Amino acid sequence: MLRNAFGFLLTASPAERRALAASTLGWMLDGMDVTLYAMAVPALLREFHLSTSQAGLLASVTLIASAAGGILFGFLADRAGRRLALMLSIAVYSAFTAACGLSRGVMELGVFRFLLGLGMGGEWATGAALVAETWRAQHRAKALGLMQSGYAVGYALAAIIAALVLPRQGWRAVFFVGILPALLTLWVRRQVEESPLWLDEHVERLPSKKSAARVPNAPSPARPFYLKMIIVTLMMNSAALFGWWGLFTWIPSYLSLPRAEGGRGLSIVSSSEWIVAMQFGMWLGYVSFGFVSDRVGRKKA
């Protein structure tokens, strides 16, 4: 049954599979790095004498930066290619996740969280673009669903890392683990090919094709449609992510904080088990709706 469902991976070209692997790992390790903060919040509250409002503000700083990072790395990806932008974004969020472990105060932690967010948002944008522009239309949504499912795996992986490292080595060591995704850039540099659509736009064209090219700055009849779709999907995703981040940023703290402080008083190991179970459901949602989207269309899905 699984072989039939995921048979499209066997028929994919090497370029498609490598692009999917790189972006999925990028999303997975991105999810791991950003979630390490949520797992470390109870320890940070004690270490830096933070209020929950201040801890929430630090999380918001990262998310605001991720919006800026998506735009910034989006421009870079259009200018220099999806592959280079993907490598740089992974390197940025990896380096500054590890730097969080060196923080001596709230201000330093806030700066590192902001810079981490730039890379985080950049990876989301460039990874999705690379997969969407490399995979054939027939299986594109399934590939994107698998790519995004890496985030759920990374969230669960962060919970496991926290359960293993936090009680023994402390919260700083948890952040130091975040440097590991930087190693992925070495593989991407050697094995992953650039988006064929980006190459078509930037590789020098033959004279015969140049003559047939559209006149620069000519009005596009589709422009109003694209603008409307951008605005609608931006509003929809903003509403969904408002709820998602509001919930999942605080679930680890809610599970592990003492009952007297409004939590459930679970050990870090027990709370990690709950988080892993939730992320399994999240993984199923990512993957299954990729199949639904390819079957019935993006809008209905």
C-alpha positions as CSV (number, residue, x, y, z in Angstrom):
1,M,0.0,0.0,0.0
2,L,2.8,2.4,0.9
3,R,4.7,1.4,-2.2
4,N,1.6,2.3,-4.3
5,A,1.1,5.6,-2.5
6,F,4.7,6.8,-2.7
7,G,5.5,5.2,-6.0
8,F,5.8,8.6,-7.5
9,L,9.1,9.0,-5.7
10,L,10.4,6.0,-7.6
11,T,9.5,7.5,-11.0
12,A,11.0,10.9,-10.1
13,S,14.1,12.1,-11.8
14,P,17.4,12.3,-9.7
15,A,17.2,16.1,-9.8
16,E,13.6,16.0,-8.4
17,R,14.6,13.6,-5.7
18,R,17.6,15.6,-4.6
19,A,15.7,18.9,-4.6
20,L,13.0,17.3,-2.5
21,A,15.6,15.7,-0.1
22,A,17.5,19.0,0.3
23,S,14.4,21.1,1.0
24,T,12.8,18.5,3.3
25,L,15.9,18.3,5.4
26,G,16.1,22.1,5.4
27,W,12.5,22.3,6.7
28,M,13.2,19.5,9.2
29,L,16.3,21.1,10.6
30,D,14.7,24.5,10.5
31,G,11.8,23.2,12.6
32,M,14.3,21.6,15.0
33,D,16.3,24.7,15.4
34,V,13.4,27.1,16.0
35,T,11.6,24.7,18.3
36,L,14.7,24.3,20.6
37,Y,13.7,27.7,22.0
38,A,10.2,26.5,22.9
39,M,11.7,23.5,24.7
40,A,14.2,25.7,26.5
41,V,11.7,28.4,27.6
42,P,11.2,27.1,31.2
43,A,15.0,27.1,31.8
44,L,15.3,30.6,30.2
45,L,12.6,31.9,32.5
46,R,14.7,30.9,35.5
47,E,18.1,31.8,34.1
48,F,17.3,35.3,32.9
49,H,14.4,35.9,35.3
50,L,12.0,36.5,32.4
51,S,8.3,37.0,32.6
52,T,6.2,34.9,30.2
53,S,5.4,38.2,28.4
54,Q,9.2,38.7,27.7
55,A,9.6,35.1,26.6
56,G,6.7,35.5,24.2
57,L,8.2,38.7,22.9
58,L,11.5,36.9,22.1
59,A,9.4,34.3,20.1
60,S,7.6,37.1,18.3
61,V,11.0,38.7,17.4
62,T,12.0,35.5,15.7
63,L,8.7,35.3,13.7
64,I,8.8,39.0,12.6
65,A,12.3,38.4,11.4
66,S,11.2,35.3,9.5
67,A,8.8,37.4,7.5
68,A,11.6,39.8,6.7
69,G,13.9,36.8,5.9
70,G,11.3,35.4,3.5
71,I,11.3,38.6,1.5
72,L,15.0,39.2,1.7
73,F,16.0,35.7,0.7
74,G,13.2,35.7,-1.9
75,F,14.9,38.6,-3.7
76,L,18.3,36.8,-3.3
77,A,16.8,33.6,-4.8
78,D,15.5,35.5,-7.8
79,R,18.8,37.2,-8.3
80,A,21.4,34.5,-7.5
81,G,19.4,31.3,-7.6
82,R,17.3,29.1,-5.4
83,R,20.2,26.8,-4.5
84,L,22.6,29.5,-3.2
85,A,19.8,31.2,-1.3
86,L,18.8,27.8,0.3
87,M,22.4,27.2,1.4
88,L,22.8,30.6,2.9
89,S,19.5,30.5,4.8
90,I,20.4,27.2,6.3
91,A,23.8,28.5,7.3
92,V,22.3,31.6,8.9
93,Y,19.7,29.8,11.1
94,S,22.2,27.1,12.1
95,A,24.9,29.6,13.2
96,F,22.6,31.8,15.1
97,T,20.8,29.0,16.8
98,A,24.1,27.9,18.2
99,A,24.9,31.5,19.1
100,C,21.8,31.5,21.3
101,G,23.7,29.2,23.6
102,L,26.4,31.9,24.1
103,S,23.9,34.5,25.2
104,R,24.8,36.4,28.4
105,G,21.5,38.3,28.7
106,V,18.1,39.0,27.2
107,M,19.4,41.5,24.7
108,E,22.0,39.2,23.2
109,L,19.4,36.4,23.1
110,G,17.0,38.7,21.3
111,V,19.6,39.7,18.7
112,F,20.5,36.1,18.0
113,R,16.8,35.1,17.8
114,F,16.2,37.9,15.3
115,L,19.1,36.8,13.0
116,L,18.0,33.2,13.3
117,G,14.6,34.2,12.1
118,L,16.0,35.8,9.0
119,G,17.5,32.4,8.0
120,M,14.4,30.5,9.1
121,G,12.0,32.5,6.9
122,G,14.5,32.4,4.0
123,E,14.7,28.6,4.1
124,W,10.9,28.3,4.0
125,A,10.7,30.5,0.9
126,T,13.7,29.1,-1.1
127,G,13.1,25.5,-0.2
128,A,9.5,25.6,-1.4
129,A,10.4,27.5,-4.6
130,L,13.1,24.9,-5.4
131,V,10.7,21.9,-5.1
132,A,7.8,23.6,-6.8
133,E,10.0,24.6,-9.8
134,T,11.8,21.3,-10.1
135,W,8.9,18.8,-9.7
136,R,6.5,18.1,-12.6
137,A,2.9,19.4,-12.1
138,Q,1.4,15.9,-11.8
139,H,3.1,15.3,-8.4
140,R,4.0,18.8,-7.3
141,A,1.6,19.0,-4.3
142,K,2.6,15.6,-3.0
143,A,6.2,16.6,-3.2
144,L,5.5,19.9,-1.4
145,G,3.5,18.0,1.3
146,L,6.4,15.7,1.9
147,M,8.8,18.7,2.1
148,Q,6.7,20.5,4.6
149,S,6.2,17.3,6.7
150,G,9.9,17.7,7.5
151,Y,8.9,20.5,9.8
152,A,6.9,18.2,12.0
153,V,9.8,15.7,12.1
154,G,12.1,18.6,13.2
155,Y,9.7,19.7,15.9
156,A,9.6,16.2,17.3
157,L,13.3,15.9,17.0
158,A,13.8,19.0,19.1
159,A,11.6,17.5,21.8
160,I,13.8,14.4,21.8
161,I,17.0,16.4,21.9
162,A,15.7,18.5,24.8
163,A,14.8,15.3,26.7
164,L,18.2,13.9,26.2
165,V,20.4,17.0,26.5
166,L,18.6,19.5,28.7
167,P,18.5,17.5,32.0
168,R,22.2,16.6,31.7
169,Q,23.9,19.5,29.9
170,G,21.6,22.4,30.4
171,W,19.8,24.8,28.0
172,R,23.0,26.2,26.4
173,A,24.0,22.7,25.1
174,V,20.5,22.4,23.6
175,F,21.2,25.4,21.4
176,F,24.7,24.3,20.5
177,V,23.1,21.2,18.8
178,G,21.5,23.7,16.4
179,I,24.8,24.1,14.5
180,L,24.5,20.7,12.9
181,P,22.2,21.7,10.1
182,A,25.0,23.8,8.6
183,L,26.6,20.5,7.4
184,L,23.6,20.1,5.1
185,T,24.9,23.0,3.0
186,L,27.9,20.9,2.0
187,W,25.7,18.2,0.5
188,V,23.5,20.8,-1.2
189,R,26.5,22.5,-2.8
190,R,27.7,19.2,-4.3
191,Q,24.6,17.3,-5.2
192,V,21.6,19.6,-5.7
193,E,20.9,21.2,-9.1
194,E,19.5,24.7,-9.6
195,S,15.8,25.2,-10.4
196,P,15.3,24.6,-14.2
197,L,12.8,27.5,-14.3
198,W,15.4,29.9,-12.8
199,L,18.0,28.7,-15.2
200,D,15.6,29.2,-18.2
201,E,15.2,32.8,-17.1
202,H,18.9,33.6,-16.5
203,V,20.9,31.5,-18.9
204,E,21.7,33.4,-22.1
205,R,19.2,32.7,-24.8
206,L,19.7,32.1,-28.4
207,P,19.1,35.1,-30.8
208,S,16.0,33.4,-32.2
209,K,14.5,33.1,-28.8
210,K,15.4,36.7,-27.9
211,S,13.4,38.0,-30.8
212,A,10.3,36.2,-29.6
213,A,10.7,37.3,-26.0
214,R,8.0,39.6,-24.6
215,V,8.8,43.3,-24.7
216,P,10.2,44.5,-21.4
217,N,7.8,46.2,-19.1
218,A,4.8,45.2,-21.2
219,P,1.7,45.0,-19.1
220,S,0.7,41.4,-18.1
221,P,-3.0,40.5,-18.3
222,A,-2.5,38.1,-15.5
223,R,-1.0,40.6,-13.0
224,P,-4.3,41.6,-11.3
225,F,-5.1,37.8,-10.8
226,Y,-1.7,37.1,-9.2
227,L,-2.0,40.1,-7.0
228,K,-5.4,39.0,-5.7
229,M,-4.1,35.5,-5.1
230,I,-1.1,36.8,-3.2
231,I,-3.3,39.0,-0.9
232,V,-5.8,36.2,-0.3
233,T,-3.2,33.5,0.5
234,L,-1.2,36.0,2.6
235,M,-4.3,36.8,4.8
236,M,-5.3,33.1,5.0
237,N,-1.8,32.0,6.0
238,S,-1.4,34.9,8.5
239,A,-4.6,33.8,10.3
240,A,-3.6,30.2,10.3
241,L,-0.1,30.8,11.6
242,F,-1.3,33.3,14.2
243,G,-3.2,30.3,15.8
244,W,-0.4,27.8,15.1
245,W,2.5,29.7,16.6
246,G,0.3,31.0,19.5
247,L,-0.4,27.4,20.4
248,F,2.8,25.5,19.6
249,T,5.2,28.1,21.0
250,W,3.8,27.5,24.4
251,I,2.8,23.8,24.4
252,P,6.3,22.6,25.7
253,S,6.2,25.2,28.5
254,Y,2.6,24.4,29.4
255,L,3.4,20.7,29.7
256,S,6.6,21.1,31.7
257,L,5.9,24.1,34.0
258,P,4.7,23.3,37.6
259,R,0.9,23.4,38.2
260,A,1.4,26.3,40.5
261,E,2.7,28.3,37.5
262,G,-0.2,27.3,35.2
263,G,1.5,24.2,33.6
264,R,0.9,20.5,33.8
265,G,4.0,19.6,35.8
266,L,5.2,16.9,33.5
267,S,8.8,15.9,33.3
268,I,10.8,16.9,30.2
269,V,10.7,13.3,29.1
270,S,6.9,12.9,29.5
271,S,6.2,16.3,27.8
272,S,8.5,15.2,24.9
273,E,6.4,12.1,24.4
274,W,3.3,14.1,24.1
275,I,4.9,16.5,21.6
276,V,6.2,13.6,19.5
277,A,2.7,12.2,19.3
278,M,1.2,15.5,18.3
279,Q,3.8,16.0,15.6
280,F,3.0,12.5,14.1
281,G,-0.5,13.8,13.5
282,M,0.9,17.0,12.0
283,W,3.1,14.9,9.7
284,L,0.1,12.9,8.5
285,G,-1.7,16.2,7.8
286,Y,1.1,17.6,5.7
287,V,1.5,14.4,3.6
288,S,-2.1,13.4,3.2
289,F,-3.2,16.9,2.0
290,G,-0.5,16.8,-0.6
291,F,-2.2,13.8,-2.1
292,V,-5.7,15.5,-1.7
293,S,-4.4,18.6,-3.5
294,D,-3.1,16.7,-6.5
295,R,-6.4,14.8,-6.7
296,V,-9.1,17.5,-6.3
297,G,-7.1,20.8,-6.7
298,R,-5.4,23.3,-4.5
299,K,-8.4,25.4,-3.7
300,K,-10.7,22.6,-2.5
301,A,-7.9,21.1,-0.5
